[in-house]
Amino acid sequence: MQHVAGNTSEEETQRSHIVPGCNIDHNRVSIIMAITDFLAASDITSAINACKAKDSFSPKMFFKTVGLSKKTPTEIERVFKILDQDKSGYIEQDELQLFLQNFSKGARPLTAAETRAFLLEGDSDGDGKIGWEGRQSFLRWSSLHKAGMTPR
């Protein structure tokens, strides 16, 4: 199908979120825009820069640096919903691996070890994904940082 600017059918848009002939992932751009609606770009940049090296990612430190410790439970819930890209109600391993890219399109994917550690910290029922109960980890990490404490 030939793509004509400004003439994309709804069916074509639903089939693919990548515009033919263009290397921009429009879903990823929308996610980043949604996150920057309530997190400061400078905080996001600082958080991404702090974990550029492989195996340097810590969810607790990332959440603190990116400014989630200053956010309400409702705002943190918005982050959970943004990270749940397939809208399944869970954040699965593949979504966690691309976690940093939700904040900055040029960010690296998490390593297998980082993804596994992140999942273990957030998976409260051992089902291999972060669900409704597991998202409380986001709230706990955020609130403990507010109090100057470290979870676990």
C-alpha positions in Angstrom: 0.0 0.0 0.0 1.4 3.4 -0.9 1.5 5.9 1.8 0.4 9.4 1.0 1.0 12.1 3.6 -2.2 13.1 5.3 -4.1 10.3 3.5 -3.7 7.3 5.9 -6.7 5.1 6.2 -7.9 4.2 9.7 -7.4 0.5 8.8 -3.7 1.2 7.9 -3.2 3.1 11.1 -4.7 0.2 13.2 -2.5 -2.4 11.4 0.7 -0.6 12.1 1.8 2.2 14.4 4.9 2.7 12.2 4.3 5.0 9.2 5.6 3.2 6.0 8.8 4.8 4.8 9.4 6.4 8.2 11.4 5.1 11.0 9.4 6.8 13.7 7.5 4.7 16.2 4.5 6.9 16.7 3.2 4.9 19.7 6.6 5.4 21.5 6.6 9.1 20.7 3.0 9.4 22.1 4.1 7.5 25.3 7.1 9.9 25.8 4.8 12.9 25.2 2.3 11.5 27.8 5.1 11.0 30.4 6.5 14.5 29.8 3.1 15.9 30.5 3.7 15.4 34.2 7.4 14.6 34.6 10.1 17.3 33.9 12.2 16.7 30.8 15.3 17.6 32.8 14.5 15.0 35.5 14.0 12.4 32.8 17.3 13.3 31.2 19.1 13.0 34.5 17.5 9.6 35.3 18.4 8.2 31.8 21.9 9.5 32.1 22.4 7.9 35.5 21.8 4.5 34.1 23.5 4.6 30.6 25.9 1.9 31.5 24.7 -1.7 31.2 23.6 -3.2 34.5 23.5 0.2 36.2 19.7 0.5 36.3 18.0 0.6 39.7 14.2 1.0 39.7 14.3 2.8 43.1 17.0 5.3 42.0 15.4 5.8 38.6 12.0 6.6 40.2 13.6 9.0 42.6 15.7 10.8 40.0 12.9 11.0 37.4 10.7 12.7 40.0 8.1 10.1 40.8 8.8 10.5 44.5 7.1 13.9 44.2 4.0 12.5 42.5 0.6 11.5 43.8 -0.5 7.9 43.7 -2.9 8.9 40.8 0.1 10.2 38.8 2.1 7.1 39.5 -0.9 5.1 38.4 -0.7 7.0 35.1 2.9 5.9 34.7 1.8 2.2 35.3 -0.9 2.5 32.6 1.6 4.1 30.1 4.1 1.3 30.7 1.4 -1.3 30.2 1.6 -0.8 26.5 -0.6 -3.7 25.5 -3.3 -2.6 28.0 -3.4 -6.1 29.5 -3.4 -4.8 33.1 0.1 -6.2 33.6 3.6 -5.0 32.8 5.3 -8.0 31.3 8.9 -8.8 30.8 9.1 -7.4 27.2 7.5 -4.2 28.4 10.0 -3.9 31.2 12.9 -4.5 28.9 11.9 -1.4 27.0 11.2 0.6 30.2 13.8 3.3 29.7 12.7 3.9 26.1 9.3 4.9 27.4 11.0 7.9 28.9 13.5 8.7 26.1 13.3 7.2 22.6 17.1 6.9 22.4 17.5 5.1 25.7 19.0 1.6 25.8 16.9 -1.5 26.6 17.4 -3.0 30.0 19.7 -6.0 30.1 18.3 -9.4 30.9 19.6 -9.2 34.5 18.2 -5.7 35.0 14.8 -6.8 33.6 14.7 -9.9 35.8 15.7 -7.9 39.0 13.0 -5.2 38.2 10.4 -7.9 37.7 11.3 -9.7 40.9 11.0 -6.4 42.8 7.6 -5.6 41.4 6.0 -9.0 41.0 4.1 -9.5 44.3 2.4 -12.8 43.4 5.2 -14.6 41.5 3.3 -14.8 38.2 6.2 -13.3 36.2 4.5 -10.0 35.6 3.7 -6.8 37.5 -0.1 -6.6 37.9 -2.5 -4.6 40.0 -0.9 -5.7 43.3 2.7 -5.3 41.9 2.1 -1.8 40.8 2.0 -1.0 44.5 5.8 -1.4 44.3 5.8 1.8 42.3 3.9 3.6 45.0 6.1 2.0 47.8 9.4 2.9 46.0 8.1 6.5 45.6 6.7 7.0 49.1 9.8 5.5 50.8 12.0 7.8 48.9 9.9 10.7 50.1 10.6 9.6 53.7 14.3 9.1 52.9 14.1 5.3 53.3 15.0 2.4 51.0 12.5 -0.4 50.3 13.6 -4.0 51.1 
